Amino acid sequence: MQRSMSVVDYRRFNRLRRFMEEVPNAENIVPKDCKSCECYRPNWKYRTCLYARCKYNKPINVFRDKPMAIDVIPNPYWELRDIYELASDIFGW
């Protein structure tokens, strides 16, 4: 048995579907330096990159010579908050 969807729910569902099917076009572009890369993490204590080796195969050292005095731990809730809000709007969580 199929469930009928209201017009508002159908629009929200299509918006989420289009968002999930969207292909990022900036992945093939290699940044000039680390600071313009999306993987650059200036606040991490022991590394400057999200990956242990450069994603673009550049011959750089991502590990710091001297650790920073403080360590900033990212909060995954804030990074995923927009996705949670969109899903709660669509599914009513």
PyMOL commands that place a pseudoatom at each C-alpha (Angstrom):
pseudoatom trace, name=CA, resn=MET, resi=1, chain=A, elem=C, hetatm=0, pos=[0.000, 0.000, 0.000]
pseudoatom trace, name=CA, resn=GLN, resi=2, chain=A, elem=C, hetatm=0, pos=[1.409, 3.365, -0.988]
pseudoatom trace, name=CA, resn=ARG, resi=3, chain=A, elem=C, hetatm=0, pos=[1.282, 6.359, 1.306]
pseudoatom trace, name=CA, resn=SER, resi=4, chain=A, elem=C, hetatm=0, pos=[0.303, 9.695, -0.101]
pseudoatom trace, name=CA, resn=MET, resi=5, chain=A, elem=C, hetatm=0, pos=[2.581, 12.625, 0.578]
pseudoatom trace, name=CA, resn=SER, resi=6, chain=A, elem=C, hetatm=0, pos=[1.496, 16.201, 1.097]
pseudoatom trace, name=CA, resn=VAL, resi=7, chain=A, elem=C, hetatm=0, pos=[2.743, 18.819, -1.335]
pseudoatom trace, name=CA, resn=VAL, resi=8, chain=A, elem=C, hetatm=0, pos=[5.017, 20.388, 1.296]
pseudoatom trace, name=CA, resn=ASP, resi=9, chain=A, elem=C, hetatm=0, pos=[6.551, 17.023, 2.211]
pseudoatom trace, name=CA, resn=TYR, resi=10, chain=A, elem=C, hetatm=0, pos=[7.030, 16.180, -1.461]
pseudoatom trace, name=CA, resn=ARG, resi=11, chain=A, elem=C, hetatm=0, pos=[8.869, 19.460, -2.065]
pseudoatom trace, name=CA, resn=ARG, resi=12, chain=A, elem=C, hetatm=0, pos=[11.075, 18.889, 0.977]
pseudoatom trace, name=CA, resn=PHE, resi=13, chain=A, elem=C, hetatm=0, pos=[11.812, 15.347, -0.161]
pseudoatom trace, name=CA, resn=ASN, resi=14, chain=A, elem=C, hetatm=0, pos=[12.781, 16.539, -3.640]
pseudoatom trace, name=CA, resn=ARG, resi=15, chain=A, elem=C, hetatm=0, pos=[15.004, 19.240, -2.173]
pseudoatom trace, name=CA, resn=LEU, resi=16, chain=A, elem=C, hetatm=0, pos=[16.822, 16.628, -0.058]
pseudoatom trace, name=CA, resn=ARG, resi=17, chain=A, elem=C, hetatm=0, pos=[17.070, 14.230, -3.010]
pseudoatom trace, name=CA, resn=ARG, resi=18, chain=A, elem=C, hetatm=0, pos=[18.564, 16.936, -5.259]
pseudoatom trace, name=CA, resn=PHE, resi=19, chain=A, elem=C, hetatm=0, pos=[21.007, 17.871, -2.490]
pseudoatom trace, name=CA, resn=MET, resi=20, chain=A, elem=C, hetatm=0, pos=[22.160, 14.254, -2.129]
pseudoatom trace, name=CA, resn=GLU, resi=21, chain=A, elem=C, hetatm=0, pos=[22.493, 13.724, -5.898]
pseudoatom trace, name=CA, resn=GLU, resi=22, chain=A, elem=C, hetatm=0, pos=[24.517, 16.898, -6.391]
pseudoatom trace, name=CA, resn=VAL, resi=23, chain=A, elem=C, hetatm=0, pos=[28.063, 16.216, -7.514]
pseudoatom trace, name=CA, resn=PRO, resi=24, chain=A, elem=C, hetatm=0, pos=[30.714, 18.581, -6.139]
pseudoatom trace, name=CA, resn=ASN, resi=25, chain=A, elem=C, hetatm=0, pos=[32.663, 20.117, -8.994]
pseudoatom trace, name=CA, resn=ALA, resi=26, chain=A, elem=C, hetatm=0, pos=[35.617, 21.442, -6.989]
pseudoatom trace, name=CA, resn=GLU, resi=27, chain=A, elem=C, hetatm=0, pos=[37.106, 18.016, -6.182]
pseudoatom trace, name=CA, resn=ASN, resi=28, chain=A, elem=C, hetatm=0, pos=[39.306, 17.899, -9.276]
pseudoatom trace, name=CA, resn=ILE, resi=29, chain=A, elem=C, hetatm=0, pos=[40.899, 21.286, -8.611]
pseudoatom trace, name=CA, resn=VAL, resi=30, chain=A, elem=C, hetatm=0, pos=[44.266, 21.033, -6.833]
pseudoatom trace, name=CA, resn=PRO, resi=31, chain=A, elem=C, hetatm=0, pos=[44.845, 23.976, -4.434]
pseudoatom trace, name=CA, resn=LYS, resi=32, chain=A, elem=C, hetatm=0, pos=[48.003, 26.064, -4.739]
pseudoatom trace, name=CA, resn=ASP, resi=33, chain=A, elem=C, hetatm=0, pos=[48.956, 25.788, -1.074]
pseudoatom trace, name=CA, resn=CYS, resi=34, chain=A, elem=C, hetatm=0, pos=[47.768, 23.991, 2.051]
pseudoatom trace, name=CA, resn=LYS, resi=35, chain=A, elem=C, hetatm=0, pos=[45.974, 26.995, 3.516]
pseudoatom trace, name=CA, resn=SER, resi=36, chain=A, elem=C, hetatm=0, pos=[43.546, 27.110, 0.586]
pseudoatom trace, name=CA, resn=CYS, resi=37, chain=A, elem=C, hetatm=0, pos=[42.793, 23.363, 0.797]
pseudoatom trace, name=CA, resn=GLU, resi=38, chain=A, elem=C, hetatm=0, pos=[39.523, 22.106, 2.308]
pseudoatom trace, name=CA, resn=CYS, resi=39, chain=A, elem=C, hetatm=0, pos=[41.488, 19.557, 4.387]
pseudoatom trace, name=CA, resn=TYR, resi=40, chain=A, elem=C, hetatm=0, pos=[43.669, 22.170, 6.112]
pseudoatom trace, name=CA, resn=ARG, resi=41, chain=A, elem=C, hetatm=0, pos=[43.256, 22.183, 9.902]
pseudoatom trace, name=CA, resn=PRO, resi=42, chain=A, elem=C, hetatm=0, pos=[45.179, 25.068, 11.525]
pseudoatom trace, name=CA, resn=ASN, resi=43, chain=A, elem=C, hetatm=0, pos=[43.875, 24.347, 15.047]
pseudoatom trace, name=CA, resn=TRP, resi=44, chain=A, elem=C, hetatm=0, pos=[44.935, 20.714, 15.335]
pseudoatom trace, name=CA, resn=LYS, resi=45, chain=A, elem=C, hetatm=0, pos=[47.685, 19.983, 17.814]
pseudoatom trace, name=CA, resn=TYR, resi=46, chain=A, elem=C, hetatm=0, pos=[49.879, 17.462, 15.964]
pseudoatom trace, name=CA, resn=ARG, resi=47, chain=A, elem=C, hetatm=0, pos=[48.927, 17.805, 12.283]
pseudoatom trace, name=CA, resn=THR, resi=48, chain=A, elem=C, hetatm=0, pos=[47.961, 20.493, 9.807]
pseudoatom trace, name=CA, resn=CYS, resi=49, chain=A, elem=C, hetatm=0, pos=[45.887, 18.276, 7.510]
pseudoatom trace, name=CA, resn=LEU, resi=50, chain=A, elem=C, hetatm=0, pos=[42.883, 16.009, 7.817]
pseudoatom trace, name=CA, resn=TYR, resi=51, chain=A, elem=C, hetatm=0, pos=[44.853, 13.176, 6.200]
pseudoatom trace, name=CA, resn=ALA, resi=52, chain=A, elem=C, hetatm=0, pos=[48.195, 11.635, 7.174]
pseudoatom trace, name=CA, resn=ARG, resi=53, chain=A, elem=C, hetatm=0, pos=[49.332, 12.013, 3.559]
pseudoatom trace, name=CA, resn=CYS, resi=54, chain=A, elem=C, hetatm=0, pos=[48.334, 14.827, 1.262]
pseudoatom trace, name=CA, resn=LYS, resi=55, chain=A, elem=C, hetatm=0, pos=[45.126, 14.096, -0.615]
pseudoatom trace, name=CA, resn=TYR, resi=56, chain=A, elem=C, hetatm=0, pos=[46.641, 15.613, -3.765]
pseudoatom trace, name=CA, resn=ASN, resi=57, chain=A, elem=C, hetatm=0, pos=[49.961, 13.679, -3.464]
pseudoatom trace, name=CA, resn=LYS, resi=58, chain=A, elem=C, hetatm=0, pos=[52.040, 16.775, -2.744]
pseudoatom trace, name=CA, resn=PRO, resi=59, chain=A, elem=C, hetatm=0, pos=[55.407, 16.084, -1.090]
pseudoatom trace, name=CA, resn=ILE, resi=60, chain=A, elem=C, hetatm=0, pos=[54.699, 17.909, 2.178]
pseudoatom trace, name=CA, resn=ASN, resi=61, chain=A, elem=C, hetatm=0, pos=[54.924, 16.980, 5.837]
pseudoatom trace, name=CA, resn=VAL, resi=62, chain=A, elem=C, hetatm=0, pos=[51.503, 17.266, 7.468]
pseudoatom trace, name=CA, resn=PHE, resi=63, chain=A, elem=C, hetatm=0, pos=[52.853, 16.629, 10.984]
pseudoatom trace, name=CA, resn=ARG, resi=64, chain=A, elem=C, hetatm=0, pos=[53.996, 19.558, 13.114]
pseudoatom trace, name=CA, resn=ASP, resi=65, chain=A, elem=C, hetatm=0, pos=[57.630, 19.771, 14.296]
pseudoatom trace, name=CA, resn=LYS, resi=66, chain=A, elem=C, hetatm=0, pos=[56.449, 21.074, 17.660]
pseudoatom trace, name=CA, resn=PRO, resi=67, chain=A, elem=C, hetatm=0, pos=[52.911, 20.437, 18.987]
pseudoatom trace, name=CA, resn=MET, resi=68, chain=A, elem=C, hetatm=0, pos=[50.647, 23.384, 19.673]
pseudoatom trace, name=CA, resn=ALA, resi=69, chain=A, elem=C, hetatm=0, pos=[50.099, 24.339, 23.313]
pseudoatom trace, name=CA, resn=ILE, resi=70, chain=A, elem=C, hetatm=0, pos=[46.353, 23.763, 23.107]
pseudoatom trace, name=CA, resn=ASP, resi=71, chain=A, elem=C, hetatm=0, pos=[44.271, 21.140, 21.357]
pseudoatom trace, name=CA, resn=VAL, resi=72, chain=A, elem=C, hetatm=0, pos=[40.952, 22.097, 19.793]
pseudoatom trace, name=CA, resn=ILE, resi=73, chain=A, elem=C, hetatm=0, pos=[38.629, 19.113, 19.558]
pseudoatom trace, name=CA, resn=PRO, resi=74, chain=A, elem=C, hetatm=0, pos=[35.986, 19.540, 16.827]
pseudoatom trace, name=CA, resn=ASN, resi=75, chain=A, elem=C, hetatm=0, pos=[32.354, 19.184, 17.781]
pseudoatom trace, name=CA, resn=PRO, resi=76, chain=A, elem=C, hetatm=0, pos=[30.630, 16.888, 15.253]
pseudoatom trace, name=CA, resn=TYR, resi=77, chain=A, elem=C, hetatm=0, pos=[27.212, 18.157, 16.381]
pseudoatom trace, name=CA, resn=TRP, resi=78, chain=A, elem=C, hetatm=0, pos=[27.882, 21.632, 14.980]
pseudoatom trace, name=CA, resn=GLU, resi=79, chain=A, elem=C, hetatm=0, pos=[29.226, 20.256, 11.696]
pseudoatom trace, name=CA, resn=LEU, resi=80, chain=A, elem=C, hetatm=0, pos=[26.172, 18.054, 11.130]
pseudoatom trace, name=CA, resn=ARG, resi=81, chain=A, elem=C, hetatm=0, pos=[23.592, 20.452, 12.552]
pseudoatom trace, name=CA, resn=ASP, resi=82, chain=A, elem=C, hetatm=0, pos=[22.311, 21.596, 9.151]
pseudoatom trace, name=CA, resn=ILE, resi=83, chain=A, elem=C, hetatm=0, pos=[21.762, 18.014, 7.999]
pseudoatom trace, name=CA, resn=TYR, resi=84, chain=A, elem=C, hetatm=0, pos=[19.910, 17.206, 11.227]
pseudoatom trace, name=CA, resn=GLU, resi=85, chain=A, elem=C, hetatm=0, pos=[17.669, 20.249, 10.790]
pseudoatom trace, name=CA, resn=LEU, resi=86, chain=A, elem=C, hetatm=0, pos=[16.884, 19.376, 7.188]
pseudoatom trace, name=CA, resn=ALA, resi=87, chain=A, elem=C, hetatm=0, pos=[16.099, 15.762, 8.074]
pseudoatom trace, name=CA, resn=SER, resi=88, chain=A, elem=C, hetatm=0, pos=[13.933, 16.831, 11.009]
pseudoatom trace, name=CA, resn=ASP, resi=89, chain=A, elem=C, hetatm=0, pos=[11.994, 19.186, 8.760]
pseudoatom trace, name=CA, resn=ILE, resi=90, chain=A, elem=C, hetatm=0, pos=[11.354, 16.447, 6.228]
pseudoatom trace, name=CA, resn=PHE, resi=91, chain=A, elem=C, hetatm=0, pos=[10.707, 13.476, 8.473]
pseudoatom trace, name=CA, resn=GLY, resi=92, chain=A, elem=C, hetatm=0, pos=[9.369, 15.284, 11.544]
pseudoatom trace, name=CA, resn=TRP, resi=93, chain=A, elem=C, hetatm=0, pos=[11.966, 13.972, 14.021]
for i in range(1, 93): cmd.bond("trace and resi %d" % i, "trace and resi %d" % (i + 1))
show_as sticks, trace
zoom trace
